[in-house]
Each structure stands twice: as structure tokens, then as C-alpha cells.
């Protein structure tokens, strides 16, 4: 007799991860796809592969959230392999490093957006606003660089 499965599929997958894996293990991407009832196209168009990747990410994000909040298991992507269940003693460093990387990238992106614009097309008020935002962003970046050094 087949056992009833939880729905959506990620809820059942969380239970299976808890049974089969522990901290320090890599949960293979192929295993995850199977558990999440996703079938990767063997060969197909770029569009079909892209659609599969979007479906996979849409399924993995709530799984990661559920594992973290309900079971204190943080998943970190390991390119080409799957997801590492980060050991608790490493989780702070992993999360902090991720934050610094993402925050730095977004602050840099914002700086580029504020600096690379057609100033000649701006009104005087818009120019002042842009300059004010650039100054605030520079201060934010300087402050965050100092504050984010090491956990």
C-alpha cells in the first residue's frame, strides 16, 4: 500500500531530507528534483531548460525556508552538485558572508545607476536629488564596509 504524501511536494521532501541527511551532507540536485516531482528535459530548447530551472527554484525556495525555520537546517547551494546542509557552527559565517556579498553587489549596482545617467536631461531639482542620493549612498557604503567586517 502506497503511503500518502504531503502536498505541496516540498513538504514531503522536507520530511525525506530530515530522515536521510544531516548537517554537512550535500543533498544532490538530482535527488531533490525527483523528490519534488520535477523532470529535467533530457534534451530540448533553451526555453524548456529555462522553464525547468524556474520550476526547480520555485520549489526549492519554500523548501529551504521550511528547513531553516522549522528544523534549523540552512541550505547553501553547491554549484553542479546540490545543496549543502550547513553545520550549525559554520552557519553564522556562511550567512554573514552571503549578506556581505549580496549587499556589496546591490550597493555597487545602485551607485552605478545613480552615476550613469543623462544629467543633461535632468531638471535642477532632479540633479540635486540625484547628488543627494549619491552622497547618502556613499556614506551608506562607507559605513557598511566598516560594520560588516567579520562576524
C-alpha positions in Angstrom: 0.0 0.0 0.0 1.4 3.3 -1.1 1.9 5.9 1.7 0.1 9.2 1.4 2.4 12.1 0.5 2.2 15.7 1.7 1.3 18.4 -0.7 2.9 20.6 -2.0 5.7 18.3 -2.8 8.3 20.4 -0.9 6.7 19.5 2.4 7.2 15.8 1.8 10.7 16.5 0.6 11.5 18.3 3.9 10.5 15.1 5.8 12.6 12.9 3.5 15.6 15.2 4.0 15.2 15.0 7.7 15.2 11.2 7.5 18.1 10.8 5.1 20.5 13.7 5.6 22.2 15.6 8.3 24.5 18.6 8.8 27.5 18.6 6.5 25.7 16.4 3.9 25.1 17.5 0.3 21.6 16.9 -0.9 22.0 16.0 -4.6 20.2 18.2 -7.0 19.0 15.1 -8.9 17.6 13.6 -5.8 15.8 16.9 -5.0 14.3 17.1 -8.4 13.0 13.5 -8.1 11.5 14.2 -4.7 9.9 17.4 -5.9 8.3 15.6 -8.8 10.3 17.6 -11.4 11.5 16.0 -14.6 14.5 17.7 -16.2 14.2 17.8 -20.0 16.8 15.3 -21.5 17.4 17.5 -24.5 15.4 20.4 -25.5 15.3 24.0 -26.3 16.8 26.7 -24.2 13.3 27.7 -23.3 12.4 24.3 -21.9 15.6 24.2 -19.8 14.9 27.7 -18.5 11.3 26.7 -17.6 12.6 23.7 -15.7 15.1 25.8 -13.8 12.4 28.3 -12.8 10.2 25.4 -11.6 13.1 24.0 -9.6 13.8 27.3 -8.0 10.2 27.9 -7.3 10.0 24.6 -5.5 13.4 24.8 -3.7 12.9 28.2 -2.1 9.9 27.3 0.2 11.8 24.0 1.0 14.8 26.0 2.1 12.6 28.3 4.2 10.8 25.4 5.9 14.0 23.5 6.7 15.5 26.7 8.2 12.6 27.9 10.2 11.2 24.5 11.4 14.4 22.4 11.6 17.2 24.9 11.9 18.9 23.5 8.7 20.4 26.1 6.4 20.9 25.0 2.8 23.7 26.5 0.7 23.9 25.9 -3.0 26.9 23.9 -4.2 27.2 24.6 -7.9 26.6 21.5 -10.1 26.0 19.2 -7.1 23.1 20.2 -4.9 22.7 21.8 -1.6 24.9 21.6 1.5 23.2 21.4 4.9 25.5 23.8 6.7 26.7 22.7 10.1 25.4 25.0 12.9 29.0 26.1 13.8 29.5 27.3 10.3 26.1 28.8 9.7 26.9 32.3 11.1 29.9 32.7 8.9 28.1 31.3 5.8 25.1 33.6 6.2 27.3 36.7 7.1 29.5 36.1 4.0 26.4 35.8 1.8 25.0 39.0 3.2 28.2 40.9 2.6 28.4 39.7 -0.9 24.8 40.5 -1.8 24.8 43.8 0.0 28.0 44.9 -1.7 26.7 43.9 -5.1 23.4 45.8 -4.6 25.2 48.9 -3.3 27.5 48.9 -6.3 24.6 48.4 -8.6 22.8 51.4 -7.0 25.9 53.5 -7.3 26.2 52.8 -11.0 22.6 53.5 -11.5 22.9 56.9 -9.8 26.1 57.9 -11.6 25.5 56.7 -15.1 22.6 58.8 -16.2 22.0 61.6 -18.7 22.5 64.6 -16.4 21.7 67.0 -19.3 18.1 65.6 -19.3 17.5 66.3 -15.6 15.8 69.4 -14.2 17.7 71.3 -11.5 15.6 69.7 -8.8 16.3 66.2 -10.2 20.0 66.9 -10.3 20.0 68.0 -6.6 18.1 64.8 -5.7 20.5 62.6 -7.6 23.5 64.3 -6.0 21.9 63.9 -2.5 21.2 60.2 -3.2 24.8 59.7 -4.3 26.1 61.3 -1.1 23.8 59.2 1.0 24.8 56.0 -0.8 28.5 56.8 -0.5 28.0 57.3 3.3 26.0 54.1 3.5 28.6 52.2 1.6 31.4 53.6 3.8 29.5 52.8 7.0 28.5 49.3 5.9 32.0 48.3 4.8 33.3 49.0 8.3 30.3 47.5 10.1 30.3 44.3 8.1 33.9 43.3 8.6 33.9 39.9 10.2 31.2 38.4 12.4 
